[in-house]
Amino acid sequence: MGTTQPIGFFERYLSVWVALCIAAGIGLGSLFPQLFQTLAGYEYGSVNFIVAGLIWLMVYPMMVSMGLLARPMLIAQASGPVAAALILEKFGSTPLLAVMCVLVAGSFITSLALPAK
């Protein structure tokens, strides 16, 4: 087995950093509500450009650390599940949701039914 490195300062207190960021977000939103309402308005198709950009900044370092030759193989392997997810999201979500609602509602109604005599 290899040697293990001690956990870093940031990783050790990750929960604290998350709590501080949440508190800072709530505080800034309370101090500057108009600014954050304006930022929330920058969206297209229910995708906020600010959030999308921040997620891209978070993921980008992991993408560049991946080898250039691994990317086409990764895309080829992921294209099947991604295509299936996109098709299901676009065309299957409403019928699937309807079926799930009928099943849940049906089981709820039958649980309320009076017992047979």
SVG drawing of the C-alpha trace seen along z (x, -y; Angstrom):
<svg xmlns="http://www.w3.org/2000/svg" viewBox="-70 -47 74 56">
<polyline fill="none" stroke="black" stroke-width="0.4" points="0.0,0.0 1.1,-3.6 1.6,-6.2 -1.4,-8.4 -1.2,-12.2 -2.7,-14.0 -5.9,-15.8 -5.5,-19.4 -6.7,-22.4 -9.4,-23.2 -10.7,-19.6 -10.6,-19.3 -12.9,-22.3 -15.0,-22.0 -18.3,-22.0 -17.2,-25.3 -16.4,-26.8 -19.8,-25.7 -21.6,-27.2 -19.7,-30.5 -20.5,-30.7 -24.2,-30.0 -24.2,-32.7 -22.4,-35.1 -24.9,-34.5 -27.8,-35.1 -26.2,-38.2 -25.3,-39.6 -28.8,-38.8 -30.3,-40.7 -28.0,-43.7 -28.3,-43.9 -31.7,-42.3 -32.0,-44.3 -28.6,-43.2 -29.4,-39.5 -32.8,-39.8 -31.1,-41.3 -28.5,-38.4 -31.4,-35.9 -33.0,-37.4 -30.1,-36.4 -31.4,-33.1 -32.6,-31.3 -34.8,-28.2 -34.7,-28.0 -30.8,-27.9 -29.2,-30.8 -26.1,-32.0 -24.4,-33.1 -24.8,-29.6 -23.9,-27.9 -20.7,-29.9 -19.8,-29.2 -20.4,-25.5 -18.2,-25.6 -15.4,-27.3 -15.7,-24.5 -15.6,-21.7 -13.0,-23.2 -9.9,-22.2 -11.0,-18.6 -11.5,-18.7 -8.1,-20.1 -6.4,-17.5 -7.8,-14.7 -5.6,-13.6 -6.4,-14.8 -6.7,-11.2 -9.1,-10.2 -11.7,-12.8 -12.9,-11.2 -13.2,-7.8 -15.1,-9.4 -17.5,-11.2 -18.0,-8.0 -18.7,-6.0 -21.0,-8.6 -22.9,-9.4 -25.3,-6.5 -26.5,-7.3 -26.4,-11.0 -28.6,-10.6 -31.0,-8.3 -31.2,-10.9 -31.8,-13.8 -34.5,-11.8 -36.2,-10.7 -36.0,-14.3 -37.5,-15.8 -40.1,-13.3 -40.6,-10.9 -40.8,-13.0 -44.4,-14.1 -45.9,-10.6 -43.6,-9.1 -44.7,-11.6 -48.3,-11.0 -47.8,-7.2 -46.0,-7.8 -48.8,-10.1 -51.5,-7.6 -49.6,-4.8 -49.0,-7.0 -52.5,-8.4 -54.0,-4.9 -52.1,-3.3 -53.0,-6.3 -56.7,-6.0 -56.8,-2.2 -55.1,-2.6 -58.0,-4.9 -60.7,-2.5 -63.0,-0.9 -62.3,2.8 -64.6,5.2 -67.5,6.6"/>
</svg>
